Amino acid sequence: MRKVLFVAMVAAALAACGWEDMSDYPCPPGGTTLTYDNFGKQFFQNYCVTCHGGPNGYSSRAFTDIDTIRVQAAEIFKNAARDNTTMPPGPYDPPQAERYELGEWLSCGAP
């Protein structure tokens, strides 16, 4: 019972903070023109791999290839896509338009 209550409290707190989940934003009906080659690769190079770059990064989560990004897509979405701005920390945040593109790209399966 405590675990259920804890999970409900965490979900309520996240909702109150404006946290958005990938399931709230499905891929647009017409799909997306964004691909790993024309969007994803450069986005992750610009904003993520300094810390999430494998053994030499600051984080154990590596975003160095499309397969690892796809496996972690929901987590990436909730931290960096659309209005979720937890990552990246610091002054080098992506523009809001790119965060929305990231959300679309991830929601469409990161093609």
C-alpha positions as CSV (number, residue, x, y, z in Angstrom):
1,M,0.0,0.0,0.0
2,R,2.8,2.4,0.8
3,K,4.5,1.8,-2.5
4,V,1.2,2.5,-4.4
5,L,0.7,5.7,-2.4
6,F,4.4,6.7,-3.0
7,V,4.0,6.2,-6.8
8,A,0.8,8.2,-6.8
9,M,2.4,11.1,-4.9
10,V,5.4,11.1,-7.3
11,A,3.1,11.1,-10.3
12,A,1.1,14.0,-8.9
13,A,4.2,16.0,-8.1
14,L,5.6,15.5,-11.6
15,A,2.3,16.5,-13.1
16,A,2.2,19.6,-11.0
17,C,5.6,20.5,-12.3
18,G,4.5,20.3,-15.9
19,W,6.4,17.1,-16.7
20,E,5.3,15.7,-20.0
21,D,5.4,12.1,-21.0
22,M,6.1,10.8,-24.5
23,S,2.8,8.9,-24.5
24,D,1.0,12.3,-24.3
25,Y,2.5,13.3,-27.7
26,P,2.1,10.5,-30.2
27,C,3.7,10.7,-33.6
28,P,1.8,13.1,-35.9
29,P,-0.7,11.3,-38.2
30,G,1.5,12.1,-41.2
31,G,4.7,10.9,-39.5
32,T,7.8,13.0,-39.3
33,T,10.5,14.2,-41.7
34,L,13.0,14.2,-38.9
35,T,15.6,11.4,-39.0
36,Y,18.7,10.4,-37.1
37,D,20.8,11.7,-40.0
38,N,19.0,15.1,-40.5
39,F,18.2,15.8,-36.9
40,G,19.0,13.3,-34.1
41,K,22.7,12.8,-34.6
42,Q,23.5,16.5,-34.6
43,F,21.1,17.3,-31.6
44,F,22.8,14.7,-29.5
45,Q,26.3,15.8,-30.6
46,N,25.4,19.4,-29.8
47,Y,23.7,19.0,-26.4
48,C,24.2,15.5,-25.0
49,V,27.4,13.6,-25.6
50,T,29.6,15.9,-23.6
51,C,28.2,14.2,-20.5
52,H,26.5,11.2,-22.1
53,G,29.3,10.1,-24.3
54,G,30.2,6.7,-22.9
55,P,33.2,5.9,-20.7
56,N,34.7,9.4,-20.9
57,G,31.4,11.2,-20.1
58,Y,30.1,12.3,-16.8
59,S,27.1,10.0,-16.9
60,S,26.8,6.2,-17.3
61,R,24.0,6.7,-19.8
62,A,25.6,6.9,-23.3
63,F,23.8,8.5,-26.2
64,T,26.4,7.8,-28.8
65,D,24.4,5.7,-31.3
66,I,20.8,5.4,-32.5
67,D,20.2,2.1,-30.8
68,T,21.1,3.3,-27.3
69,I,19.0,6.5,-27.9
70,R,15.9,4.4,-29.0
71,V,16.2,2.2,-25.9
72,Q,16.2,5.3,-23.6
73,A,13.7,7.4,-25.7
74,A,11.0,7.7,-23.0
75,E,13.6,8.8,-20.4
76,I,15.2,11.3,-22.8
77,F,11.8,12.7,-23.7
78,K,10.8,13.3,-20.0
79,N,14.1,15.1,-19.4
80,A,14.8,17.1,-22.5
81,A,11.9,17.1,-25.0
82,R,9.1,19.7,-25.5
83,D,8.6,21.6,-22.3
84,N,10.8,19.2,-20.2
85,T,14.0,21.1,-19.5
86,T,15.9,19.1,-16.9
87,M,18.6,18.3,-19.4
88,P,21.0,19.5,-20.4
89,P,21.8,21.5,-17.4
90,G,23.6,24.8,-17.7
91,P,23.7,27.7,-20.1
92,Y,23.9,25.6,-23.4
93,D,20.3,24.6,-23.6
94,P,18.7,23.8,-26.9
95,P,16.3,26.3,-28.3
96,Q,12.6,25.5,-27.5
97,A,11.9,24.7,-31.2
98,E,14.6,22.0,-31.1
99,R,13.1,20.6,-27.9
100,Y,9.8,20.3,-29.8
101,E,11.5,18.6,-32.7
102,L,13.2,16.2,-30.3
103,G,9.8,15.3,-28.9
104,E,8.4,14.7,-32.4
105,W,11.4,12.6,-33.5
106,L,11.3,10.5,-30.3
107,S,7.6,10.0,-30.4
108,C,7.9,8.7,-34.0
109,G,10.4,6.1,-33.0
110,A,13.6,8.0,-33.7
111,P,13.7,7.1,-37.4
